[in-house]
């Protein structure tokens, strides 16, 4: 993929947290490229910095040092309102804890990114229903999160990340609450979205059942990327 567009470019990214009277180094100089049309998985032991890295990439956290560009945009140096606007239009994030609003139906939760981007509520709801059908929840569009299983809530969260057609989709353990068959169906959908729309997907996972869907696997350990293996070989 040498000529492919670089969707995410990280150079020397460092992040340190202050906790319990001491500093915890989460990222120790990350260098990583993620290409458009590519599904990259970040793997490694718990606490090695995977979630911190995707949070920096998605503009949820600011790094302390280094460069992180998303489709050529440096989120760290954007004004807050510009960063929010950019994220709303270009980034979909699937949180491990779902982060669904409990008083809204599945379709209403999924429609939020479109409404934030100025789409009418009626059009956003129609699009939300279409995407929920694609993740196998056609019969649950009017259900509240409390009426859904953990796996169903995860699929709602995935639909919410896809609904507005973002260029970058970032997922934290998207199949952890799903059975094998449903997990593979969701990964089929995510893979199709990446390839069909020339987007980039970054997935943090411990789920070896889905490694086969990756175009690229980046192995992390102790806040560093120690190895990157693409389908064409290691880099």
Buried (B, 14 or more C-beta within 10 A) or exposed (E): BEEBBBBBBBBBBBBBEEEEEEEEBBBBBBBBBBBBBBBBBBBBEEEBBBBBBBBBBBBBBEBBEBBBBBBEBEBBEBEEEEBEBBBBBBBBBBBBEBEBEEEBBBBBBBBBBBBBBEBEEEEBBBBBBBBBEBBBBEEBBEBBBEEBEEBBBBBBBBBBBBBBBBBBBBBBBBBBBBEEEBBBBBBEBBBEBBBEBBBBBBBBBEBEEBEEBBBBBBBBEBBBBEEBEBEEEEE
